[in-house]
Amino acid sequence: MLFGILLQRSQFCFVSGFRNIFTQKNFRFPTALCIAISIQSIGFFTLQHYELIELPNGEFSLSATVLGGLLFGFGMASAGCCGSGTWFRSGEGIVGAWLALFSFALTVASAQSGILKHWLAPLLQQNMVTDNFYQKLQINPWWLVISLCLITVLLLIYQIQHPRYQFQDPNKRFKYLSPFTGAALIGMLGVLAWYLSAQTGRNYGYGIAVPTANVIQYIVTGQQRYLNWGSLFVIGIIIGSFVSAKVCADFKLTLPPPDMLFRRLLGGVVMGIGASLAGGCTVTNSLVATAYFSAQGWTATGMILIGVWLSTFIFKTTQCRI
């Protein structure tokens, strides 16, 4: 619920944030993202040092991650929201997000245990590479943590010194959290989330794709194993976002134009396939996996950015609505 509140109050949106890099040359969201990643990075490696959590270490399919990242970036630009966005935008009453969430959830569930599993599983076994930068480089991870924090500080200083990155609307300045404040709170909550999740046997922090699939699997099968920390977490997002939106008078049922209905549904499907191939959505890869220097997380993030750029370029040149 806290994550949903923070997403809603800070409008922490990967779609508009990534798109603005290309359309406006605006790097405010990447700076905010780096703040959240840096805080989590410090927290994760501190918790690991005291043996309170264990950071993942293994292999991943490079080709599946590249393809999945491209598809996810294209899909979230089409749907108008990413994995976490489908949940918190739904809490704001955005009906288009409901459609994207429905198709996203069904697709990921199908990839986990349905018909898509037979199609996608072989791709996930190809071109396996080590999923850990500091072990591959054989260096102390704290050198990477320090480097990331220094880059974040430089980006933040640049943002503060340039007026174009400040709130232009004085009403929004007081209505919403600063993206940097929101990112800092999201990062701190992310460290706590991993610790609490680990206490239940789920060794991970924020996660959207698989937990979303688990919600559908629990509704369909009733198996108790699908009602877990992750599935309860994503349900909490929509509750928190709804409460925040209602309290702050942001909740409003908004219908998408009729010609956008299919695009929202299709975007959710493409996101679901992309997340299944890339090991997760933007939250899993760009917000969490990057913090413990997962090669898959950074690779997927780069490909998601390219996917967003391609979709933005295509929709712009074909005069489609975004």
C-alpha positions in Angstrom: 0.0 0.0 0.0 2.9 2.4 0.8 4.4 1.7 -2.6 1.1 2.5 -4.3 0.8 5.7 -2.3 4.3 6.8 -3.3 3.8 5.9 -6.9 0.6 7.9 -7.0 1.8 10.9 -5.1 5.1 11.2 -7.0 3.6 10.1 -10.4 6.6 7.8 -10.7 5.9 6.7 -14.3 8.4 4.8 -16.4 6.5 5.4 -19.6 6.5 9.2 -19.6 9.9 9.3 -17.9 11.6 7.2 -20.5 9.7 8.8 -23.4 10.7 12.3 -22.2 14.3 11.4 -22.7 13.7 11.3 -26.4 10.9 13.8 -26.9 12.0 16.6 -24.6 15.7 15.7 -23.8 14.5 15.7 -20.2 16.5 13.6 -17.7 14.6 14.3 -14.5 13.1 10.8 -14.3 16.4 9.0 -15.0 17.9 11.1 -12.2 15.0 10.1 -9.8 15.4 6.5 -10.9 19.2 6.6 -10.1 18.3 8.0 -6.6 16.0 5.1 -5.9 18.6 2.6 -7.3 21.5 4.0 -5.3 19.6 3.9 -2.0 18.5 0.3 -2.7 22.0 -0.6 -3.7 23.5 0.6 -0.4 20.7 -1.1 1.5 20.9 -4.4 -0.4 24.6 -4.9 0.0 24.5 -3.8 3.7 21.8 -6.4 4.4 23.8 -9.0 2.5 26.9 -8.1 4.5 25.0 -8.9 7.7 23.6 -12.0 6.1 20.0 -10.8 6.4 19.3 -11.4 2.7 21.0 -13.2 -0.1 21.4 -11.4 -3.5 20.6 -13.5 -6.6 23.5 -15.0 -8.6 23.2 -17.2 -11.6 22.8 -17.0 -15.4 20.3 -15.5 -17.8 19.5 -15.8 -21.5 21.0 -12.8 -23.2 19.0 -13.2 -26.4 15.7 -13.6 -24.6 16.5 -10.5 -22.4 17.3 -8.4 -25.4 14.1 -9.4 -27.3 12.0 -9.2 -24.1 13.3 -5.7 -23.3 12.4 -4.5 -26.8 9.0 -6.0 -26.6 8.3 -4.6 -23.1 9.4 -1.1 -24.1 7.2 -1.2 -27.2 4.3 -2.7 -25.3 4.3 -0.2 -22.4 4.4 2.7 -24.8 1.4 1.3 -26.5 -0.5 0.5 -23.3 0.4 3.9 -21.8 1.7 2.3 -18.6 4.2 -0.2 -17.5 3.7 -3.2 -15.1 3.5 -1.1 -11.9 1.7 1.6 -13.8 -1.2 -0.7 -14.7 -1.7 -1.2 -10.9 -1.4 2.3 -9.6 -3.1 4.0 -12.6 -6.0 1.5 -12.1 -6.3 2.8 -8.6 -6.7 6.4 -10.0 -9.7 5.2 -12.1 -7.9 5.1 -15.5 -10.0 2.5 -17.4 -7.4 2.1 -20.0 -5.0 0.9 -17.3 -7.6 -1.7 -16.2 -7.6 -3.1 -19.8 -3.8 -3.2 -19.9 -3.6 -4.8 -16.5 -6.1 -7.5 -17.5 -4.3 -8.5 -20.7 -0.8 -8.2 -19.0 -1.9 -10.4 -16.1 -3.4 -13.1 -18.4 -0.3 -13.1 -20.7 2.2 -13.4 -17.9 0.1 -16.2 -16.2 0.0 -18.0 -19.6 3.7 -17.7 -19.9 4.2 -19.0 -16.4 2.0 -22.1 -16.5 -0.2 -21.9 -19.7 0.0 -22.3 -23.4 2.7 -19.6 -23.9 5.1 -21.5 -21.6 5.8 -24.1 -24.4 6.6 -21.3 -26.8 8.8 -19.1 -24.6 10.6 -21.7 -22.5 13.1 -22.7 -25.3 14.1 -19.1 -25.8 14.9 -18.8 -22.1 17.5 -21.5 -22.4 19.6 -19.9 -25.2 22.8 -17.8 -24.9 23.2 -18.2 -21.2 25.6 -15.7 -19.6 26.7 -14.7 -16.0 24.2 -12.4 -14.3 26.5 -10.5 -12.0 28.8 -7.6 -13.0 31.0 -7.5 -9.9 31.6 -11.3 -9.8 32.3 -11.3 -13.5 34.8 -8.4 -13.1 36.1 -10.0 -9.8 35.9 -6.7 -7.9 34.3 -5.7 -4.6 30.7 -4.7 -5.2 31.1 -1.5 -3.1 33.2 0.0 -5.8 30.2 -0.2 -8.1 28.0 1.1 -5.3 30.2 4.1 -4.8 30.5 4.8 -8.6 26.7 4.7 -8.9 26.2 7.1 -6.0 28.7 9.5 -7.5 26.9 9.5 -10.8 23.6 10.0 -9.1 25.0 13.0 -7.1 26.3 14.6 -10.3 23.0 14.2 -12.1 21.1 15.6 -9.1 23.4 18.7 -8.9 22.8 19.2 -12.6 19.1 19.0 -12.2 18.9 21.4 -9.3 21.0 24.0 -11.1 18.8 24.0 -14.2 15.4 25.7 -13.9 13.8 23.8 -16.8 13.7 20.7 -14.5 11.7 22.5 -11.8 7.9 22.3 -11.5 6.4 24.8 -14.0 2.9 24.5 -12.5 2.9 26.0 -8.9 -0.2 23.9 -8.0 1.6 20.6 -8.8 4.5 21.7 -6.7 2.4 21.4 -3.6 0.0 18.7 -4.8 2.6 16.1 -5.7 5.8 14.9 -4.1 9.0 16.0 -5.8 10.2 13.2 -8.1 13.4 13.2 -6.2 11.7 13.0 -2.8 9.4 10.3 -4.1 12.3 8.3 -5.5 14.3 8.5 -2.2 11.2 7.2 -0.3 10.7 4.5 -2.9 14.3 3.4 -2.6 14.2 3.2 1.2 10.9 1.3 1.1 12.5 -1.0 -1.4 15.2 -2.0 1.0 12.6 -2.8 3.7 10.5 -4.6 1.1 13.3 -7.1 0.3 14.0 -7.7 4.0 10.3 -8.4 4.8 9.9 -10.5 1.7 12.9 -12.6 2.6 11.4 -13.4 6.0 8.6 -15.3 4.1 11.0 -17.2 2.0 10.7 -15.0 -1.1 14.2 -13.7 -1.7 13.5 -10.6 -3.7 12.2 -7.0 -3.2 9.7 -5.2 -5.4 8.2 -7.4 -8.1 5.3 -7.0 -10.5 5.1 -9.5 -13.4 5.2 -12.8 -11.6 3.1 -11.6 -8.6 0.5 -10.3 -11.1 0.4 -13.7 -12.7 0.1 -15.2 -9.2 -3.1 -13.2 -8.6 -4.7 -14.7 -11.7 -3.4 -18.2 -10.9 -4.9 -17.9 -7.4 -8.3 -16.7 -8.7 -8.4 -19.6 -11.2 -7.0 -22.5 -9.3 -7.5 -21.4 -5.6 -4.1 -22.9 -4.8 -2.8 -21.3 -1.6 0.8 -21.1 -2.9 -0.2 -18.3 -5.2 -1.4 -16.2 -2.3 2.0 -15.1 -1.3 4.1 -12.0 -0.4 4.3 -10.9 -4.0 0.7 -11.3 -4.9 -0.4 -9.5 -1.8 2.2 -6.8 -2.6 0.6 -5.9 -6.0 -2.9 -6.0 -4.6 -1.6 -3.5 -2.0 -0.4 -1.2 -4.8 -3.9 -0.6 -6.2 -5.4 -0.2 -2.7 -2.7 2.4 -1.7 -3.1 4.2 -5.0 -6.9 4.3 -4.7 -6.8 5.7 -1.2 -4.2 8.3 -2.1 -6.1 9.3 -5.2 -9.4 9.6 -3.3 -7.9 11.6 -0.4 -6.2 14.0 -2.7 -9.2 14.3 -5.1 -7.2 12.6 -8.0 -9.6 9.7 -8.5 -11.7 10.0 -11.6 -13.1 7.3 -13.9 -11.6 8.1 -17.3 -12.5 6.1 -20.4 -10.0 5.8 -23.2 -11.1 6.8 -26.8 -12.8 3.9 -28.6 -9.9 3.7 -31.1 -7.4 3.2 -28.2 -9.2 0.2 -26.5 -7.5 -2.4 -28.7 -4.1 -0.7 -28.3 -4.3 -0.8 -24.5 -5.2 -4.5 -24.6 -2.5 -5.3 -27.2 0.1 -3.3 -25.2 -0.6 -5.4 -22.2 -0.1 -8.6 -24.1 3.2 -7.4 -25.6 4.3 -6.3 -22.1 3.4 -9.7 -20.7 5.5 -11.5 -23.3 8.4 -9.1 -22.9 8.4 -9.4 -19.1 8.4 -13.2 -19.4 11.4 -13.1 -21.7 13.4 -10.3 -19.9 13.0 -11.7 -16.4 10.5 -9.1 -15.3 9.1 -5.6 -16.0 10.7 -2.2 -15.4 10.3 -2.4 -11.6 12.1 -5.8 -11.5 14.8 -4.9 -14.0 15.2 -1.1 -13.9 14.4 -0.4 -10.3 15.6 -3.5 -8.4 18.0 -5.7 -10.4 20.1 -2.7 -11.4 20.6 -2.0 -7.7 22.5 -5.3 -7.2 24.3 -4.9 -10.6 22.5 -7.6 -12.4 23.7 -7.8 -16.0 20.1 -8.8 -17.0 18.7 -5.8 -15.2 20.9 -3.3 -16.9 20.6 -5.1 -20.3 16.8 -5.2 -20.1 16.6 -1.5 -19.1 18.7 -0.5 -22.1 16.5 -2.5 -24.4 13.3 -1.2 -22.8 14.6 2.3 -23.6 15.2 1.4 -27.2 11.8 -0.2 -27.4 10.2 3.0 -26.0 12.2 5.1 -28.6 11.1 2.9 -31.5 7.5 2.9 -30.5 7.5 6.7 -29.9 9.1 7.2 -33.3 6.7 4.9 -35.1 3.6 6.4 -33.4 4.8 9.9 -34.1 5.6 9.3 -37.8 2.3 7.5 -38.4 0.4 10.2 -36.4 -1.0 7.7 -33.9 -2.1 8.9 -30.6 0.3 8.2 -27.6 
